Amino acid sequence: MTNREPESIEDFMKDKEKKAKPEPKGNWQAFIQGEVVAFINEHGIEKITLEDGHGNKAKLVRQKDDGIKVECSSTTML
């Protein structure tokens, strides 16, 4: 195992960001429609907004008919 020193402050900050924000695992929309919807139902939450720090966002709002409206956006890096 080698201990590499960053070449510049930019490299240092990139390395630090990678460690601080691990890449999301799994499918964002599946997570929202599964675990988050179950959490909202279990706790009787009316509205919630989520952001994972990687460009994925979701807004969930309980409707009058007790349905849940989901607005979900995701970003994919290629």
mmCIF file as gemmi writes it, N, C-alpha and C atoms, coordinates in Angstrom:
data_model
loop_
_atom_site.group_PDB
_atom_site.id
_atom_site.type_symbol
_atom_site.label_atom_id
_atom_site.label_alt_id
_atom_site.label_comp_id
_atom_site.label_asym_id
_atom_site.label_entity_id
_atom_site.label_seq_id
_atom_site.pdbx_PDB_ins_code
_atom_site.Cartn_x
_atom_site.Cartn_y
_atom_site.Cartn_z
_atom_site.occupancy
_atom_site.B_iso_or_equiv
_atom_site.pdbx_formal_charge
_atom_site.auth_seq_id
_atom_site.auth_asym_id
_atom_site.pdbx_PDB_model_num
ATOM 1 N N . MET Axp A 1 ? 0.842 -1.174 0 1 0 ? 1 A 1
ATOM 2 C CA . MET Axp A 1 ? 0 0 0 1 0 ? 1 A 1
ATOM 3 C C . MET Axp A 1 ? 0.888 1.238 0 1 0 ? 1 A 1
ATOM 4 N N . THR Axp A 2 ? 0.665 2.12 -0.964 1 0 ? 2 A 1
ATOM 5 C CA . THR Axp A 2 ? 1.468 3.335 -1.046 1 0 ? 2 A 1
ATOM 6 C C . THR Axp A 2 ? 0.661 4.512 -0.538 1 0 ? 2 A 1
ATOM 7 N N . ASN Axp A 3 ? 1.357 5.461 0.024 1 0 ? 3 A 1
ATOM 8 C CA . ASN Axp A 3 ? 0.722 6.659 0.556 1 0 ? 3 A 1
ATOM 9 C C . ASN Axp A 3 ? 1.052 7.806 -0.388 1 0 ? 3 A 1
ATOM 10 N N . ARG Axp A 4 ? 0.159 8.078 -1.343 1 0 ? 4 A 1
ATOM 11 C CA . ARG Axp A 4 ? 0.385 9.087 -2.371 1 0 ? 4 A 1
ATOM 12 C C . ARG Axp A 4 ? 0.023 10.466 -1.847 1 0 ? 4 A 1
ATOM 13 N N . GLU Axp A 5 ? 0.916 11.419 -2.056 1 0 ? 5 A 1
ATOM 14 C CA . GLU Axp A 5 ? 0.624 12.804 -1.684 1 0 ? 5 A 1
ATOM 15 C C . GLU Axp A 5 ? -0.017 13.493 -2.878 1 0 ? 5 A 1
ATOM 16 N N . PRO Axp A 6 ? -1.036 14.333 -2.645 1 0 ? 6 A 1
ATOM 17 C CA . PRO Axp A 6 ? -1.67 15.035 -3.76 1 0 ? 6 A 1
ATOM 18 C C . PRO Axp A 6 ? -0.695 16.005 -4.42 1 0 ? 6 A 1
ATOM 19 N N . GLU Axp A 7 ? -0.817 16.135 -5.746 1 0 ? 7 A 1
ATOM 20 C CA . GLU Axp A 7 ? 0.07 17.017 -6.49 1 0 ? 7 A 1
ATOM 21 C C . GLU Axp A 7 ? -0.317 18.479 -6.338 1 0 ? 7 A 1
ATOM 22 N N . SER Axp A 8 ? -1.597 18.748 -6.086 1 0 ? 8 A 1
ATOM 23 C CA . SER Axp A 8 ? -2.06 20.126 -5.956 1 0 ? 8 A 1
ATOM 24 C C . SER Axp A 8 ? -3.226 20.169 -4.976 1 0 ? 8 A 1
ATOM 25 N N . ILE Axp A 9 ? -3.658 21.385 -4.642 1 0 ? 9 A 1
ATOM 26 C CA . ILE Axp A 9 ? -4.797 21.549 -3.748 1 0 ? 9 A 1
ATOM 27 C C . ILE Axp A 9 ? -6.062 20.988 -4.401 1 0 ? 9 A 1
ATOM 28 N N . GLU Axp A 10 ? -6.155 21.109 -5.739 1 0 ? 10 A 1
ATOM 29 C CA . GLU Axp A 10 ? -7.316 20.577 -6.46 1 0 ? 10 A 1
ATOM 30 C C . GLU Axp A 10 ? -7.383 19.053 -6.311 1 0 ? 10 A 1
ATOM 31 N N . ASP Axp A 11 ? -6.247 18.382 -6.449 1 0 ? 11 A 1
ATOM 32 C CA . ASP Axp A 11 ? -6.201 16.931 -6.266 1 0 ? 11 A 1
ATOM 33 C C . ASP Axp A 11 ? -6.584 16.553 -4.84 1 0 ? 11 A 1
ATOM 34 N N . PHE Axp A 12 ? -6.081 17.316 -3.882 1 0 ? 12 A 1
ATOM 35 C CA . PHE Axp A 12 ? -6.399 17.052 -2.484 1 0 ? 12 A 1
ATOM 36 C C . PHE Axp A 12 ? -7.902 17.16 -2.248 1 0 ? 12 A 1
ATOM 37 N N . MET Axp A 13 ? -8.528 18.219 -2.775 1 0 ? 13 A 1
ATOM 38 C CA . MET Axp A 13 ? -9.96 18.433 -2.574 1 0 ? 13 A 1
ATOM 39 C C . MET Axp A 13 ? -10.777 17.349 -3.275 1 0 ? 13 A 1
ATOM 40 N N . LYS Axp A 14 ? -10.364 16.925 -4.458 1 0 ? 14 A 1
ATOM 41 C CA . LYS Axp A 14 ? -11.069 15.85 -5.167 1 0 ? 14 A 1
ATOM 42 C C . LYS Axp A 14 ? -11.009 14.56 -4.364 1 0 ? 14 A 1
ATOM 43 N N . ASP Axp A 15 ? -9.825 14.239 -3.841 1 0 ? 15 A 1
ATOM 44 C CA . ASP Axp A 15 ? -9.679 13.03 -3.021 1 0 ? 15 A 1
ATOM 45 C C . ASP Axp A 15 ? -10.563 13.113 -1.776 1 0 ? 15 A 1
ATOM 46 N N . LYS Axp A 16 ? -10.595 14.284 -1.159 1 0 ? 16 A 1
ATOM 47 C CA . LYS Axp A 16 ? -11.393 14.474 0.051 1 0 ? 16 A 1
ATOM 48 C C . LYS Axp A 16 ? -12.88 14.327 -0.251 1 0 ? 16 A 1
ATOM 49 N N . GLU Axp A 17 ? -13.349 14.89 -1.373 1 0 ? 17 A 1
ATOM 50 C CA . GLU Axp A 17 ? -14.756 14.792 -1.766 1 0 ? 17 A 1
ATOM 51 C C . GLU Axp A 17 ? -15.146 13.34 -2.039 1 0 ? 17 A 1
ATOM 52 N N . LYS Axp A 18 ? -14.251 12.6 -2.683 1 0 ? 18 A 1
ATOM 53 C CA . LYS Axp A 18 ? -14.549 11.197 -2.978 1 0 ? 18 A 1
ATOM 54 C C . LYS Axp A 18 ? -14.742 10.401 -1.694 1 0 ? 18 A 1
ATOM 55 N N . LYS Axp A 19 ? -13.933 10.691 -0.685 1 0 ? 19 A 1
ATOM 56 C CA . LYS Axp A 19 ? -14.04 9.989 0.582 1 0 ? 19 A 1
ATOM 57 C C . LYS Axp A 19 ? -15.284 10.417 1.35 1 0 ? 19 A 1
ATOM 58 N N . ALA Axp A 20 ? -15.643 11.694 1.259 1 0 ? 20 A 1
ATOM 59 C CA . ALA Axp A 20 ? -16.771 12.221 2.017 1 0 ? 20 A 1
ATOM 60 C C . ALA Axp A 20 ? -18.113 11.807 1.421 1 0 ? 20 A 1
ATOM 61 N N . LYS Axp A 21 ? -18.192 11.656 0.105 1 0 ? 21 A 1
ATOM 62 C CA . LYS Axp A 21 ? -19.443 11.334 -0.561 1 0 ? 21 A 1
ATOM 63 C C . LYS Axp A 21 ? -19.279 10.055 -1.377 1 0 ? 21 A 1
ATOM 64 N N . PRO Axp A 22 ? -19.559 8.915 -0.788 1 0 ? 22 A 1
ATOM 65 C CA . PRO Axp A 22 ? -19.458 7.683 -1.562 1 0 ? 22 A 1
ATOM 66 C C . PRO Axp A 22 ? -20.519 7.648 -2.652 1 0 ? 22 A 1
ATOM 67 N N . GLU Axp A 23 ? -20.226 6.99 -3.735 1 0 ? 23 A 1
ATOM 68 C CA . GLU Axp A 23 ? -21.174 6.865 -4.832 1 0 ? 23 A 1
ATOM 69 C C . GLU Axp A 23 ? -22.415 6.13 -4.354 1 0 ? 23 A 1
ATOM 70 N N . PRO Axp A 24 ? -23.6 6.575 -4.825 1 0 ? 24 A 1
ATOM 71 C CA . PRO Axp A 24 ? -24.825 5.885 -4.412 1 0 ? 24 A 1
ATOM 72 C C . PRO Axp A 24 ? -24.841 4.457 -4.942 1 0 ? 24 A 1
ATOM 73 N N . LYS Axp A 25 ? -25.368 3.557 -4.139 1 0 ? 25 A 1
ATOM 74 C CA . LYS Axp A 25 ? -25.447 2.159 -4.549 1 0 ? 25 A 1
ATOM 75 C C . LYS Axp A 25 ? -26.891 1.844 -4.909 1 0 ? 25 A 1
ATOM 76 N N . GLY Axp A 26 ? -27.078 1.116 -5.978 1 0 ? 26 A 1
ATOM 77 C CA . GLY Axp A 26 ? -28.422 0.724 -6.374 1 0 ? 26 A 1
ATOM 78 C C . GLY Axp A 26 ? -29.094 1.776 -7.225 1 0 ? 26 A 1
ATOM 79 N N . ASN Axp A 27 ? -30.363 1.579 -7.454 1 0 ? 27 A 1
ATOM 80 C CA . ASN Axp A 27 ? -31.154 2.423 -8.323 1 0 ? 27 A 1
ATOM 81 C C . ASN Axp A 27 ? -31.883 3.472 -7.502 1 0 ? 27 A 1
ATOM 82 N N . TRP Axp A 28 ? -31.682 4.745 -7.828 1 0 ? 28 A 1
ATOM 83 C CA . TRP Axp A 28 ? -32.283 5.854 -7.089 1 0 ? 28 A 1
ATOM 84 C C . TRP Axp A 28 ? -33.801 5.775 -7.097 1 0 ? 28 A 1
ATOM 85 N N . GLN Axp A 29 ? -34.399 5.585 -8.274 1 0 ? 29 A 1
ATOM 86 C CA . GLN Axp A 29 ? -35.856 5.559 -8.373 1 0 ? 29 A 1
ATOM 87 C C . GLN Axp A 29 ? -36.446 4.368 -7.625 1 0 ? 29 A 1
ATOM 88 N N . ALA Axp A 30 ? -35.788 3.233 -7.665 1 0 ? 30 A 1
ATOM 89 C CA . ALA Axp A 30 ? -36.267 2.071 -6.916 1 0 ? 30 A 1
ATOM 90 C C . ALA Axp A 30 ? -36.211 2.339 -5.421 1 0 ? 30 A 1
ATOM 91 N N . PHE Axp A 31 ? -35.162 3.007 -4.966 1 0 ? 31 A 1
ATOM 92 C CA . PHE Axp A 31 ? -35.039 3.379 -3.556 1 0 ? 31 A 1
ATOM 93 C C . PHE Axp A 31 ? -36.181 4.303 -3.141 1 0 ? 31 A 1
ATOM 94 N N . ILE Axp A 32 ? -36.456 5.313 -3.956 1 0 ? 32 A 1
ATOM 95 C CA . ILE Axp A 32 ? -37.519 6.275 -3.646 1 0 ? 32 A 1
ATOM 96 C C . ILE Axp A 32 ? -38.874 5.573 -3.611 1 0 ? 32 A 1
ATOM 97 N N . GLN Axp A 33 ? -39.174 4.8 -4.64 1 0 ? 33 A 1
ATOM 98 C CA . GLN Axp A 33 ? -40.49 4.167 -4.742 1 0 ? 33 A 1
ATOM 99 C C . GLN Axp A 33 ? -40.66 3.009 -3.772 1 0 ? 33 A 1
ATOM 100 N N . GLY Axp A 34 ? -39.592 2.487 -3.251 1 0 ? 34 A 1
ATOM 101 C CA . GLY Axp A 34 ? -39.681 1.386 -2.305 1 0 ? 34 A 1
ATOM 102 C C . GLY Axp A 34 ? -39.521 1.836 -0.866 1 0 ? 34 A 1
ATOM 103 N N . GLU Axp A 35 ? -38.284 2.039 -0.454 1 0 ? 35 A 1
ATOM 104 C CA . GLU Axp A 35 ? -37.983 2.34 0.944 1 0 ? 35 A 1
ATOM 105 C C . GLU Axp A 35 ? -38.541 3.685 1.419 1 0 ? 35 A 1
ATOM 106 N N . VAL Axp A 36 ? -38.431 4.723 0.589 1 0 ? 36 A 1
ATOM 107 C CA . VAL Axp A 36 ? -38.893 6.04 1.021 1 0 ? 36 A 1
ATOM 108 C C . VAL Axp A 36 ? -40.421 6.078 1.123 1 0 ? 36 A 1
ATOM 109 N N . VAL Axp A 37 ? -41.115 5.509 0.146 1 0 ? 37 A 1
ATOM 110 C CA . VAL Axp A 37 ? -42.578 5.46 0.205 1 0 ? 37 A 1
ATOM 111 C C . VAL Axp A 37 ? -43.027 4.662 1.429 1 0 ? 37 A 1
ATOM 112 N N . ALA Axp A 38 ? -42.377 3.559 1.711 1 0 ? 38 A 1
ATOM 113 C CA . ALA Axp A 38 ? -42.716 2.759 2.895 1 0 ? 38 A 1
ATOM 114 C C . ALA Axp A 38 ? -42.489 3.582 4.169 1 0 ? 38 A 1
ATOM 115 N N . PHE Axp A 39 ? -41.412 4.33 4.224 1 0 ? 39 A 1
ATOM 116 C CA . PHE Axp A 39 ? -41.112 5.178 5.388 1 0 ? 39 A 1
ATOM 117 C C . PHE Axp A 39 ? -42.19 6.242 5.569 1 0 ? 39 A 1
ATOM 118 N N . ILE Axp A 40 ? -42.588 6.892 4.476 1 0 ? 40 A 1
ATOM 119 C CA . ILE Axp A 40 ? -43.625 7.929 4.534 1 0 ? 40 A 1
ATOM 120 C C . ILE Axp A 40 ? -44.936 7.34 5.055 1 0 ? 40 A 1
ATOM 121 N N . ASN Axp A 41 ? -45.302 6.186 4.52 1 0 ? 41 A 1
ATOM 122 C CA . ASN Axp A 41 ? -46.544 5.548 4.956 1 0 ? 41 A 1
ATOM 123 C C . ASN Axp A 41 ? -46.478 5.133 6.424 1 0 ? 41 A 1
ATOM 124 N N . GLU Axp A 42 ? -45.375 4.585 6.834 1 0 ? 42 A 1
ATOM 125 C CA . GLU Axp A 42 ? -45.217 4.11 8.211 1 0 ? 42 A 1
ATOM 126 C C . GLU Axp A 42 ? -45.308 5.239 9.231 1 0 ? 42 A 1
ATOM 127 N N . HIS Axp A 43 ? -44.784 6.415 8.861 1 0 ? 43 A 1
ATOM 128 C CA . HIS Axp A 43 ? -44.709 7.526 9.803 1 0 ? 43 A 1
ATOM 129 C C . HIS Axp A 43 ? -45.739 8.629 9.545 1 0 ? 43 A 1
ATOM 130 N N . GLY Axp A 44 ? -46.612 8.454 8.551 1 0 ? 44 A 1
ATOM 131 C CA . GLY Axp A 44 ? -47.662 9.429 8.276 1 0 ? 44 A 1
ATOM 132 C C . GLY Axp A 44 ? -47.15 10.783 7.818 1 0 ? 44 A 1
ATOM 133 N N . ILE Axp A 45 ? -46.063 10.798 7.085 1 0 ? 45 A 1
ATOM 134 C CA . ILE Axp A 45 ? -45.452 12.05 6.613 1 0 ? 45 A 1
ATOM 135 C C . ILE Axp A 45 ? -46.244 12.579 5.415 1 0 ? 45 A 1
ATOM 136 N N . GLU Axp A 46 ? -46.463 13.891 5.384 1 0 ? 46 A 1
ATOM 137 C CA . GLU Axp A 46 ? -47.222 14.536 4.314 1 0 ? 46 A 1
ATOM 138 C C . GLU Axp A 46 ? -46.35 14.913 3.118 1 0 ? 46 A 1
ATOM 139 N N . LYS Axp A 47 ? -45.113 15.385 3.374 1 0 ? 47 A 1
ATOM 140 C CA . LYS Axp A 47 ? -44.257 15.868 2.294 1 0 ? 47 A 1
ATOM 141 C C . LYS Axp A 47 ? -42.8 15.652 2.675 1 0 ? 47 A 1
ATOM 142 N N . ILE Axp A 48 ? -41.994 15.256 1.684 1 0 ? 48 A 1
ATOM 143 C CA . ILE Axp A 48 ? -40.562 15.092 1.936 1 0 ? 48 A 1
ATOM 144 C C . ILE Axp A 48 ? -39.806 15.365 0.632 1 0 ? 48 A 1
ATOM 145 N N . THR Axp A 49 ? -38.644 15.987 0.766 1 0 ? 49 A 1
ATOM 146 C CA . THR Axp A 49 ? -37.76 16.245 -0.371 1 0 ? 49 A 1
ATOM 147 C C . THR Axp A 49 ? -36.404 15.636 -0.043 1 0 ? 49 A 1
ATOM 148 N N . LEU Axp A 50 ? -35.845 14.91 -0.998 1 0 ? 50 A 1
ATOM 149 C CA . LEU Axp A 50 ? -34.558 14.235 -0.797 1 0 ? 50 A 1
ATOM 150 C C . LEU Axp A 50 ? -33.572 14.613 -1.888 1 0 ? 50 A 1
ATOM 151 N N . GLU Axp A 51 ? -32.299 14.661 -1.528 1 0 ? 51 A 1
ATOM 152 C CA . GLU Axp A 51 ? -31.22 14.89 -2.477 1 0 ? 51 A 1
ATOM 153 C C . GLU Axp A 51 ? -30.02 14.092 -2 1 0 ? 51 A 1
ATOM 154 N N . ASP Axp A 52 ? -29.37 13.371 -2.915 1 0 ? 52 A 1
ATOM 155 C CA . ASP Axp A 52 ? -28.268 12.51 -2.476 1 0 ? 52 A 1
ATOM 156 C C . ASP Axp A 52 ? -26.888 13.121 -2.65 1 0 ? 52 A 1
ATOM 157 N N . GLY Axp A 53 ? -26.797 14.338 -3.167 1 0 ? 53 A 1
ATOM 158 C CA . GLY Axp A 53 ? -25.493 14.976 -3.345 1 0 ? 53 A 1
ATOM 159 C C . GLY Axp A 53 ? -24.792 14.591 -4.629 1 0 ? 53 A 1
ATOM 160 N N . HIS Axp A 54 ? -25.429 13.737 -5.428 1 0 ? 54 A 1
ATOM 161 C CA . HIS Axp A 54 ? -24.863 13.319 -6.713 1 0 ? 54 A 1
ATOM 162 C C . HIS Axp A 54 ? -25.781 13.704 -7.856 1 0 ? 54 A 1
ATOM 163 N N . GLY Axp A 55 ? -26.666 14.673 -7.634 1 0 ? 55 A 1
ATOM 164 C CA . GLY Axp A 55 ? -27.567 15.139 -8.687 1 0 ? 55 A 1
ATOM 165 C C . GLY Axp A 55 ? -28.925 14.459 -8.703 1 0 ? 55 A 1
ATOM 166 N N . ASN Axp A 56 ? -29.143 13.486 -7.851 1 0 ? 56 A 1
ATOM 167 C CA . ASN Axp A 56 ? -30.426 12.8 -7.787 1 0 ? 56 A 1
ATOM 168 C C . ASN Axp A 56 ? -31.314 13.493 -6.765 1 0 ? 56 A 1
ATOM 169 N N . LYS Axp A 57 ? -32.554 13.816 -7.181 1 0 ? 57 A 1
ATOM 170 C CA . LYS Axp A 57 ? -33.484 14.516 -6.306 1 0 ? 57 A 1
ATOM 171 C C . LYS Axp A 57 ? -34.846 13.853 -6.388 1 0 ? 57 A 1
ATOM 172 N N . ALA Axp A 58 ? -35.607 13.96 -5.308 1 0 ? 58 A 1
ATOM 173 C CA . ALA Axp A 58 ? -36.963 13.429 -5.283 1 0 ? 58 A 1
ATOM 174 C C . ALA Axp A 58 ? -37.826 14.276 -4.362 1 0 ? 58 A 1
ATOM 175 N N . LYS Axp A 59 ? -39.075 14.458 -4.762 1 0 ? 59 A 1
ATOM 176 C CA . LYS Axp A 59 ? -40.053 15.174 -3.947 1 0 ? 59 A 1
ATOM 177 C C . LYS Axp A 59 ? -41.288 14.285 -3.889 1 0 ? 59 A 1
ATOM 178 N N . LEU Axp A 60 ? -41.727 13.965 -2.684 1 0 ? 60 A 1
ATOM 179 C CA . LEU Axp A 60 ? -42.897 13.119 -2.486 1 0 ? 60 A 1
ATOM 180 C C . LEU Axp A 60 ? -43.922 13.894 -1.678 1 0 ? 60 A 1
ATOM 181 N N . VAL Axp A 61 ? -45.178 13.88 -2.148 1 0 ? 61 A 1
ATOM 182 C CA . VAL Axp A 61 ? -46.253 14.613 -1.491 1 0 ? 61 A 1
ATOM 183 C C . VAL Axp A 61 ? -47.463 13.702 -1.398 1 0 ? 61 A 1
ATOM 184 N N . ARG Axp A 62 ? -48.055 13.635 -0.192 1 0 ? 62 A 1
ATOM 185 C CA . ARG Axp A 62 ? -49.266 12.84 0.004 1 0 ? 62 A 1
ATOM 186 C C . ARG Axp A 62 ? -50.448 13.631 -0.552 1 0 ? 62 A 1
ATOM 187 N N . GLN Axp A 63 ? -51.264 12.98 -1.377 1 0 ? 63 A 1
ATOM 188 C CA . GLN Axp A 63 ? -52.441 13.593 -1.987 1 0 ? 63 A 1
ATOM 189 C C . GLN Axp A 63 ? -53.66 13.443 -1.083 1 0 ? 63 A 1
ATOM 190 N N . LYS Axp A 64 ? -54.734 14.147 -1.405 1 0 ? 64 A 1
ATOM 191 C CA . LYS Axp A 64 ? -55.96 14.091 -0.606 1 0 ? 64 A 1
ATOM 192 C C . LYS Axp A 64 ? -56.568 12.692 -0.598 1 0 ? 64 A 1
ATOM 193 N N . ASP Axp A 65 ? -56.399 11.946 -1.69 1 0 ? 65 A 1
ATOM 194 C CA . ASP Axp A 65 ? -56.938 10.581 -1.759 1 0 ? 65 A 1
ATOM 195 C C . ASP Axp A 65 ? -56.003 9.554 -1.123 1 0 ? 65 A 1
ATOM 196 N N . ASP Axp A 66 ? -54.998 10.033 -0.384 1 0 ? 66 A 1
ATOM 197 C CA . ASP Axp A 66 ? -53.997 9.233 0.334 1 0 ? 66 A 1
ATOM 198 C C . ASP Axp A 66 ? -52.965 8.578 -0.586 1 0 ? 66 A 1
ATOM 199 N N . GLY Axp A 67 ? -53.003 8.912 -1.879 1 0 ? 67 A 1
ATOM 200 C CA . GLY Axp A 67 ? -51.949 8.461 -2.784 1 0 ? 67 A 1
ATOM 201 C C . GLY Axp A 67 ? -50.713 9.325 -2.573 1 0 ? 67 A 1
ATOM 202 N N . ILE Axp A 68 ? -49.596 8.897 -3.133 1 0 ? 68 A 1
ATOM 203 C CA . ILE Axp A 68 ? -48.35 9.662 -2.993 1 0 ? 68 A 1
ATOM 204 C C . ILE Axp A 68 ? -47.863 10.054 -4.38 1 0 ? 68 A 1
ATOM 205 N N . LYS Axp A 69 ? -47.724 11.36 -4.593 1 0 ? 69 A 1
ATOM 206 C CA . LYS Axp A 69 ? -47.194 11.881 -5.848 1 0 ? 69 A 1
ATOM 207 C C . LYS Axp A 69 ? -45.679 11.92 -5.733 1 0 ? 69 A 1
ATOM 208 N N . VAL Axp A 70 ? -44.978 11.312 -6.692 1 0 ? 70 A 1
ATOM 209 C CA . VAL Axp A 70 ? -43.522 11.24 -6.664 1 0 ? 70 A 1
ATOM 210 C C . VAL Axp A 70 ? -42.959 11.979 -7.873 1 0 ? 70 A 1
ATOM 211 N N . GLU Axp A 71 ? -42.114 12.965 -7.627 1 0 ? 71 A 1
ATOM 212 C CA . GLU Axp A 71 ? -41.359 13.634 -8.676 1 0 ? 71 A 1
ATOM 213 C C . GLU Axp A 71 ? -39.892 13.274 -8.446 1 0 ? 71 A 1
ATOM 214 N N . CYS Axp A 72 ? -39.304 12.608 -9.431 1 0 ? 72 A 1
ATOM 215 C CA . CYS Axp A 72 ? -37.965 12.077 -9.23 1 0 ? 72 A 1
ATOM 216 C C . CYS Axp A 72 ? -37.08 12.442 -10.416 1 0 ? 72 A 1
ATOM 217 N N . SER Axp A 73 ? -35.888 12.93 -10.147 1 0 ? 73 A 1
ATOM 218 C CA . SER Axp A 73 ? -34.921 13.19 -11.205 1 0 ? 73 A 1
ATOM 219 C C . SER Axp A 73 ? -33.616 12.511 -10.831 1 0 ? 73 A 1
ATOM 220 N N . SER Axp A 74 ? -32.901 12.07 -11.834 1 0 ? 74 A 1
ATOM 221 C CA . SER Axp A 74 ? -31.626 11.423 -11.552 1 0 ? 74 A 1
ATOM 222 C C . SER Axp A 74 ? -30.583 11.879 -12.577 1 0 ? 74 A 1
ATOM 223 N N . THR Axp A 75 ? -29.346 11.832 -12.173 1 0 ? 75 A 1
ATOM 224 C CA . THR Axp A 75 ? -28.236 12.208 -13.024 1 0 ? 75 A 1
ATOM 225 C C . THR Axp A 75 ? -27.321 11 -13.168 1 0 ? 75 A 1
ATOM 226 N N . THR Axp A 76 ? -26.908 10.731 -14.393 1 0 ? 76 A 1
ATOM 227 C CA . THR Axp A 76 ? -26.003 9.62 -14.648 1 0 ? 76 A 1
ATOM 228 C C . THR Axp A 76 ? -24.709 10.159 -15.252 1 0 ? 76 A 1
ATOM 229 N N . MET Axp A 77 ? -23.603 9.807 -14.636 1 0 ? 77 A 1
ATOM 230 C CA . MET Axp A 77 ? -22.288 10.22 -15.154 1 0 ? 77 A 1
ATOM 231 C C . MET Axp A 77 ? -21.743 9.102 -16.048 1 0 ? 77 A 1
ATOM 232 N N . LEU Axp A 78 ? -21.351 9.459 -17.242 1 0 ? 78 A 1
ATOM 233 C CA . LEU Axp A 78 ? -20.796 8.475 -18.186 1 0 ? 78 A 1
ATOM 234 C C . LEU Axp A 78 ? -19.335 8.759 -18.423 1 0 ? 78 A 1
